[in-house]
């Protein structure tokens, strides 16, 4: 039973790490996209 709980806990931790990494990649992608759009707006205004 204890081993089962440890395995479940470990699996949940791994899922959480993967989810957090995925969210970080999505955030960085959106950040880059916003930066690009901002540059395009600045260029269009000139």
C-alpha positions in Angstrom: 0.0 0.0 0.0 2.8 2.4 0.9 4.7 1.6 -2.3 1.5 2.2 -4.3 1.0 5.6 -2.7 4.7 6.5 -3.3 4.3 5.5 -7.0 1.0 7.5 -7.3 2.6 10.5 -5.7 5.7 10.2 -8.0 3.4 10.0 -11.0 1.4 13.0 -9.9 4.6 15.0 -9.4 5.8 14.0 -12.9 2.5 15.0 -14.4 2.6 18.3 -12.5 6.2 19.0 -13.8 5.2 18.2 -17.4 2.1 20.4 -17.1 4.1 23.3 -15.7 6.7 22.9 -18.4 3.9 22.9 -21.0 2.4 26.1 -19.5 5.8 27.8 -19.5 6.3 27.0 -23.2 2.8 28.3 -24.0 3.5 31.5 -22.0 6.9 32.0 -23.7 5.2 31.5 -27.1 2.5 34.1 -26.3 5.1 36.5 -25.0 7.1 36.1 -28.3 4.0 36.6 -30.3 3.0 39.7 -28.4 6.6 41.1 -28.8 6.4 40.5 -32.6 2.9 42.2 -32.8 4.2 45.1 -30.8 7.2 45.5 -33.2 4.8 45.4 -36.2 2.6 48.1 -34.7 5.6 50.3 -34.0 6.8 49.8 -37.6 3.4 50.5 -39.0 3.2 53.8 -37.1 6.4 55.1 -38.6 
